[in-house]
Amino acid sequence: MTPDLLALSALDCSPGAPLLAASELKQRTAALPGWGCADNRLTKTFPFADYYRTIAFVNALAYIANRQDHHPDLSVHYNRVVVSFATHDAGGVTLNDCICAAKIEVFLAP
């Protein structure tokens, strides 16, 4: 993971915020283990042993997202959560999405 993402906070994003160029998106995604980009979204599935751990992760993720004022779409299941970031006002993936993904990765690091 690139430490530069961890040093940043999600930026104030407004309509017209710059999307990441394909080359930068590829570089950023490569530095975020398990994250992929499809359909103009940065996405990762997080597996868990049970529903309790799944919901604990959702609550922690909600705290991180609220602190960054940048919120993902979530698909919550019994033993997994699909997290999907896109900057809706920009119409795709921006630096904010990568910053938030990096902060989630650090939270889960052993």
N, C-alpha and C positions, 0 to 999 in steps of 0.2 A: 504494500500500500504506500502511496506517495504521501510523505509527511506534509507537503504543501496543502493538500486538501484538509487535513486535520487542523491546520493553523487558521483556516478560514471559517467564517460564518456565512450562512446563506445570505445572499445579497438581496436588497430590496428589488424585487422583480416587477416590472410593469409591462404592459403590452408592448411588444416590439423588442423584448429582451433578446440578446443574441443567442441563437442556437449554437451548439458546439459544431465545429467543422468535423467532417467525417474522420479525418486523420486524428484530431484531438479526442474525439469520442472513442475511437479505437484504442488510443493510448490510455485514456482514463479508465475505460472498461477493463483493459488488461491488468491494471493496477488494483482492481477491485475483485477479489476472488469470488467466483461463482455468479457474478453479475453479468448480464447480457443485455443487448439492445435489440429490440424488435418493435416494429410499428411505432417508431418515435417515442419509445419508452425504455427506461432503464429498469430491469426486472431481476428479481432473485426469489427463489423459493427457499424458505428456512424450515427444515424439519425439526420436530420435537418429539419427545417420548410420549407425551400425553396432553390432554386438553389444558390442564392446569399450567404447564410450562408454556404452552401456546399462548394462552391469555396473558400470562406474566410478560412474555415478550411483547405482545401487542400493547400492553400498558406502558412498558418501558419505551417502546418505539413512539408512542403517542407523546410521551414527555419530551423526547429528543426532537420530534417534529415540531412540537409547540414552541420549544426554545429557539428553534431555527426559523420559525414562522414559515415553514415549507412542509407541506403535508402530502404523503403518498396515498395512493389507492391501495387498499388491502383486500385480500381475499382470505378469510379466516376459516380454517377447517379444524377438525379434531386434533390432528398431529402435524400441522404445517400452516405456514402463512406465506402467501405470495405477496411480495411488496413490489409496487410498481411506481416509479417516479417519472413525472414529466412536468414541465412548467407549462401549465395550461394556457396562460396568457401568451406564451411564446410559440406554442404549437409544437413542442418537442422537448428534447433534452438540452438543458443548459448546465452551466457550472454548478448552480445550486443543487441540482439533482445528484451530481457526483459528490458534492460536499456532504450532503445528508447520508448518502450511501456509505461513505467513508466513516462517518460518525457512528452509524449502526454497526459496522464491522468492528470498530474499536470497542464498542460496548460488549460485543460477544466474544472478544478475544480472551483466551484463557489467562 
